[in-house]
Amino acid sequence: MVEQDKPTATRERILEAVDRLFYRNGLQAVGVDAIVAELGISKKTLYRHFPSKDDLIVAYLKGRFRPLPEPSSRPPAEQILKNFEWFARSLSMAGDYRGCAYLNALAELGDEDSEARRLAVEFKESRRLWYRELLSRLDIDDPDTLATQLALLIDGAYAAALVRRDPSVGWVAVAAARVLLKSAGVQIAAEETSPPTVSKRKNRAA
């Protein structure tokens, strides 16, 4: 077994393997034995960095999180649509796609009260709250409901990409977001970004 790496390097190797295994196979299906076999390390080494599987799951979820940008002085609708376009691009390039890591984790974790479940909920909710913060700057009747509707478009695109194996569904969500914003009375600029005609699924979507 190879265990001569520096502690930081070993931890990074563990995190990379866990990210790959948990996302591809699921939290429950991947046990400690599979992780140490993948890495060629002992359980003692694994537990030195992560005392339990729950710690591994928490680290996996944190590693998948991509914080949303701080709201800027740009028009709120523009910031929201730019985020949708970023999402569409990342979804169209996601390699080995297995759906949203956080929705998958919540399905497996069930109703148990755990740090992992709280984190997954927090990470999923963060986008909706970001939308709501931006929408609250506009003169619309119900920013909270509109933020929820926009967040549902994202989750719907995650599910549709998994079901249909179609990397372009994120751009459908972009178009739907524009419709929702316009219907709420939000002034938005003319559409500038078009979906790519060819996509290479290399990156990962959270």
DADA-V986766 format. One record per pair of residues at least 24 apart in sequence whose C-alpha atoms are under 10 Angstrom apart, sorted by the first residue. I is the first residue (numbers start at 0). J is the second residue. D is the distance in whole Angstrom. If there is no record, write none. Layout:
i=I j=J d=D
i=I j=J d=D
//
This chain:
i=0 j=35 d=10
i=0 j=36 d=9
i=0 j=38 d=9
i=0 j=39 d=5
i=0 j=40 d=5
i=0 j=41 d=7
i=1 j=38 d=8
i=1 j=39 d=6
i=1 j=40 d=6
i=1 j=41 d=9
i=2 j=38 d=9
i=2 j=39 d=8
i=2 j=40 d=6
i=2 j=41 d=8
i=2 j=44 d=8
i=3 j=40 d=10
i=6 j=44 d=10
i=6 j=47 d=9
i=6 j=48 d=8
i=7 j=48 d=9
i=9 j=38 d=9
i=9 j=40 d=9
i=9 j=44 d=9
i=9 j=45 d=9
i=9 j=48 d=8
i=10 j=44 d=10
i=10 j=45 d=8
i=10 j=47 d=9
i=10 j=48 d=6
i=10 j=49 d=9
i=12 j=38 d=8
i=13 j=37 d=9
i=13 j=38 d=7
i=13 j=40 d=9
i=13 j=44 d=10
i=13 j=45 d=8
i=13 j=48 d=9
i=13 j=49 d=9
i=13 j=55 d=9
i=13 j=59 d=10
i=14 j=49 d=10
i=14 j=55 d=8
i=14 j=56 d=10
i=14 j=58 d=7
i=14 j=59 d=7
i=14 j=62 d=8
i=15 j=59 d=9
i=15 j=62 d=9
i=16 j=59 d=10
i=17 j=55 d=7
i=17 j=56 d=8
i=17 j=58 d=9
i=17 j=59 d=7
i=18 j=55 d=9
i=18 j=56 d=9
i=18 j=58 d=9
i=18 j=59 d=6
i=18 j=60 d=9
i=18 j=62 d=8
i=18 j=63 d=8
i=18 j=100 d=10
i=19 j=59 d=9
i=19 j=95 d=10
i=21 j=55 d=10
i=21 j=56 d=8
i=21 j=59 d=8
i=21 j=60 d=10
i=21 j=100 d=9
i=21 j=103 d=10
i=21 j=104 d=9
i=22 j=59 d=9
i=22 j=60 d=10
i=22 j=63 d=10
i=22 j=95 d=9
i=22 j=96 d=9
i=22 j=97 d=7
i=22 j=98 d=9
i=22 j=99 d=9
i=22 j=100 d=6
i=22 j=101 d=10
i=22 j=103 d=8
i=22 j=104 d=9
i=22 j=205 d=9
i=23 j=95 d=8
i=23 j=96 d=8
i=23 j=97 d=7
i=23 j=98 d=10
i=23 j=100 d=10
i=24 j=97 d=9
i=25 j=97 d=9
i=25 j=100 d=9
i=25 j=103 d=8
i=25 j=104 d=8
i=25 j=107 d=8
i=26 j=52 d=9
i=26 j=53 d=10
i=26 j=55 d=10
i=26 j=56 d=7
i=26 j=59 d=10
i=26 j=103 d=9
i=26 j=104 d=7
i=26 j=107 d=7
i=26 j=108 d=8
i=27 j=104 d=9
i=27 j=107 d=7
i=27 j=108 d=9
i=31 j=55 d=10
i=53 j=113 d=9
i=53 j=114 d=8
i=53 j=115 d=7
i=54 j=114 d=9
i=54 j=115 d=8
i=55 j=115 d=9
i=56 j=104 d=9
i=56 j=114 d=9
i=56 j=115 d=7
i=56 j=116 d=10
i=57 j=113 d=10
i=57 j=114 d=7
i=57 j=115 d=5
i=57 j=116 d=9
i=57 j=117 d=10
i=57 j=118 d=8
i=57 j=119 d=9
i=58 j=115 d=9
i=59 j=100 d=9
i=59 j=115 d=9
i=60 j=100 d=8
i=60 j=101 d=7
i=60 j=104 d=8
i=60 j=115 d=7
i=60 j=116 d=10
i=60 j=118 d=7
i=60 j=119 d=7
i=60 j=122 d=9
i=60 j=205 d=9
i=61 j=115 d=9
i=61 j=118 d=8
i=61 j=119 d=9
i=61 j=122 d=9
i=62 j=205 d=9
i=63 j=99 d=10
i=63 j=100 d=8
i=63 j=101 d=9
i=63 j=122 d=10
i=63 j=203 d=9
i=63 j=204 d=9
i=63 j=205 d=6
i=64 j=100 d=10
i=64 j=101 d=9
i=64 j=118 d=10
i=64 j=119 d=9
i=64 j=122 d=7
i=64 j=123 d=9
i=64 j=204 d=10
i=64 j=205 d=7
i=65 j=122 d=9
i=65 j=204 d=10
i=65 j=205 d=8
i=66 j=122 d=9
i=66 j=125 d=8
i=66 j=126 d=9
i=67 j=125 d=8
i=67 j=126 d=7
i=67 j=129 d=7
i=68 j=129 d=9
i=69 j=129 d=9
i=70 j=129 d=8
i=70 j=130 d=9
i=70 j=132 d=8
i=70 j=133 d=7
i=71 j=133 d=9
i=74 j=133 d=9
i=74 j=134 d=10
i=74 j=136 d=9
i=74 j=137 d=9
i=74 j=186 d=9
i=74 j=187 d=9
i=74 j=188 d=10
i=75 j=130 d=9
i=75 j=131 d=10
i=75 j=132 d=9
i=75 j=133 d=5
i=75 j=134 d=7
i=75 j=135 d=9
i=75 j=136 d=7
i=75 j=137 d=8
i=75 j=185 d=9
i=75 j=186 d=10
i=75 j=187 d=9
i=76 j=130 d=9
i=76 j=133 d=8
i=76 j=134 d=8
i=76 j=136 d=10
i=76 j=137 d=9
i=76 j=176 d=10
i=76 j=177 d=9
i=76 j=180 d=8
i=76 j=181 d=10
i=76 j=185 d=7
i=76 j=186 d=8
i=76 j=187 d=6
i=76 j=188 d=9
i=77 j=133 d=10
i=77 j=177 d=10
i=77 j=186 d=10
i=77 j=187 d=7
i=77 j=188 d=8
i=78 j=130 d=9
i=78 j=133 d=8
i=79 j=129 d=9
i=79 j=130 d=7
i=79 j=131 d=10
i=79 j=133 d=8
i=79 j=134 d=9
i=79 j=146 d=10
i=79 j=149 d=9
i=79 j=173 d=10
i=79 j=176 d=9
i=79 j=177 d=10
i=79 j=180 d=10
i=80 j=172 d=10
i=80 j=173 d=7
i=80 j=174 d=9
i=80 j=176 d=7
i=80 j=177 d=7
i=80 j=180 d=10
i=80 j=187 d=9
i=80 j=190 d=10
i=80 j=192 d=10
i=81 j=173 d=9
i=81 j=192 d=9
i=82 j=126 d=10
i=82 j=130 d=10
i=82 j=173 d=9
i=83 j=149 d=9
i=83 j=150 d=10
i=83 j=152 d=9
i=83 j=153 d=8
i=83 j=169 d=8
i=83 j=170 d=8
i=83 j=171 d=10
i=83 j=172 d=7
i=83 j=173 d=6
i=83 j=174 d=9
i=83 j=176 d=8
i=83 j=177 d=10
i=84 j=169 d=8
i=84 j=170 d=7
i=84 j=172 d=9
i=84 j=173 d=6
i=84 j=174 d=10
i=84 j=192 d=8
i=84 j=193 d=9
i=84 j=194 d=9
i=85 j=169 d=9
i=85 j=170 d=10
i=85 j=173 d=10
i=86 j=153 d=8
i=86 j=156 d=10
i=86 j=157 d=10
i=86 j=169 d=7
i=86 j=170 d=9
i=86 j=172 d=9
i=86 j=173 d=9
i=86 j=204 d=8
i=86 j=205 d=10
i=87 j=153 d=9
i=87 j=156 d=9
i=87 j=157 d=10
i=87 j=166 d=8
i=87 j=167 d=7
i=87 j=168 d=7
i=87 j=169 d=4
i=87 j=170 d=5
i=87 j=171 d=9
i=87 j=172 d=8
i=87 j=173 d=7
i=87 j=194 d=8
i=87 j=195 d=10
i=87 j=204 d=10
i=88 j=166 d=9
i=88 j=167 d=9
i=88 j=169 d=7
i=88 j=170 d=8
i=88 j=194 d=8
i=88 j=195 d=8
i=88 j=198 d=9
i=88 j=200 d=10
i=88 j=202 d=10
i=88 j=204 d=10
i=89 j=166 d=9
i=89 j=169 d=9
i=89 j=200 d=9
i=89 j=201 d=9
i=89 j=202 d=7
i=89 j=203 d=7
i=89 j=204 d=6
i=89 j=205 d=9
i=90 j=156 d=9
i=90 j=157 d=8
i=90 j=160 d=8
i=90 j=165 d=10
i=90 j=166 d=6
i=90 j=167 d=8
i=90 j=168 d=8
i=90 j=169 d=6
i=90 j=170 d=9
i=90 j=198 d=10
i=90 j=200 d=8
i=90 j=201 d=10
i=90 j=202 d=8
i=90 j=203 d=7
i=90 j=204 d=6
i=90 j=205 d=9
i=91 j=160 d=9
i=91 j=165 d=8
i=91 j=166 d=4
i=91 j=167 d=6
i=91 j=168 d=8
i=91 j=169 d=7
i=91 j=170 d=9
i=91 j=194 d=9
i=91 j=195 d=9
i=91 j=197 d=9
i=91 j=198 d=6
i=91 j=199 d=7
i=91 j=200 d=6
i=91 j=201 d=9
i=91 j=202 d=9
i=91 j=203 d=9
i=91 j=204 d=9
i=92 j=166 d=7
i=92 j=167 d=10
i=92 j=197 d=10
i=92 j=198 d=6
i=92 j=199 d=5
i=92 j=200 d=4
i=92 j=201 d=5
i=92 j=202 d=5
i=92 j=203 d=7
i=92 j=204 d=8
i=93 j=166 d=8
i=93 j=198 d=9
i=93 j=199 d=8
i=93 j=200 d=5
i=93 j=201 d=5
i=93 j=202 d=4
i=93 j=203 d=4
i=93 j=204 d=5
i=93 j=205 d=9
i=94 j=199 d=8
i=94 j=200 d=5
i=94 j=201 d=4
i=94 j=202 d=5
i=94 j=203 d=6
i=94 j=204 d=8
i=95 j=200 d=8
i=95 j=201 d=8
i=95 j=202 d=9
i=95 j=203 d=8
i=95 j=204 d=10
i=96 j=157 d=10
i=96 j=160 d=8
i=96 j=161 d=7
i=96 j=164 d=9
i=96 j=166 d=10
i=96 j=200 d=8
i=96 j=201 d=9
i=96 j=202 d=9
i=96 j=203 d=7
i=96 j=204 d=7
i=96 j=205 d=10
i=97 j=157 d=9
i=97 j=158 d=9
i=97 j=160 d=9
i=97 j=161 d=6
i=97 j=162 d=10
i=97 j=164 d=10
i=97 j=203 d=10
i=97 j=204 d=9
i=97 j=205 d=10
i=98 j=154 d=9
i=98 j=156 d=9
i=98 j=157 d=6
i=98 j=158 d=6
i=98 j=159 d=9
i=98 j=160 d=7
i=98 j=161 d=6
i=98 j=162 d=9
i=98 j=203 d=10
i=98 j=204 d=8
i=98 j=205 d=8
i=99 j=123 d=10
i=99 j=153 d=10
i=99 j=154 d=8
i=99 j=156 d=10
i=99 j=157 d=6
i=99 j=158 d=8
i=99 j=160 d=10
i=99 j=161 d=9
i=99 j=203 d=10
i=99 j=204 d=7
i=99 j=205 d=6
i=100 j=157 d=10
i=100 j=204 d=8
i=100 j=205 d=6
i=101 j=205 d=7
i=102 j=154 d=9
i=102 j=157 d=9
i=102 j=158 d=10
i=102 j=205 d=10
i=123 j=150 d=9
i=123 j=154 d=9
i=124 j=150 d=9
i=125 j=150 d=10
i=126 j=150 d=7
i=126 j=153 d=9
i=127 j=151 d=9
i=127 j=153 d=10
i=134 j=180 d=10
i=134 j=185 d=9
i=137 j=184 d=9
i=137 j=185 d=8
i=137 j=186 d=10
i=138 j=183 d=9
i=138 j=184 d=8
i=138 j=185 d=8
i=139 j=180 d=10
i=139 j=183 d=7
i=139 j=184 d=7
i=139 j=185 d=8
i=140 j=183 d=8
i=140 j=184 d=9
i=141 j=183 d=9
i=142 j=183 d=9
i=145 j=176 d=10
i=145 j=179 d=8
i=145 j=180 d=8
i=145 j=183 d=8
i=146 j=179 d=10
i=146 j=180 d=10
i=148 j=176 d=9
i=148 j=179 d=8
i=149 j=173 d=10
i=149 j=175 d=9
i=149 j=176 d=6
i=149 j=177 d=10
i=149 j=179 d=8
i=149 j=180 d=9
i=150 j=176 d=9
i=152 j=176 d=7
i=157 j=204 d=9
i=157 j=205 d=10
i=166 j=197 d=10
i=166 j=198 d=7
i=166 j=199 d=9
i=166 j=200 d=8
i=167 j=194 d=7
i=167 j=195 d=8
i=167 j=196 d=9
i=167 j=197 d=9
i=167 j=198 d=8
i=168 j=194 d=10
i=169 j=194 d=9
i=170 j=194 d=6
i=170 j=195 d=9
//
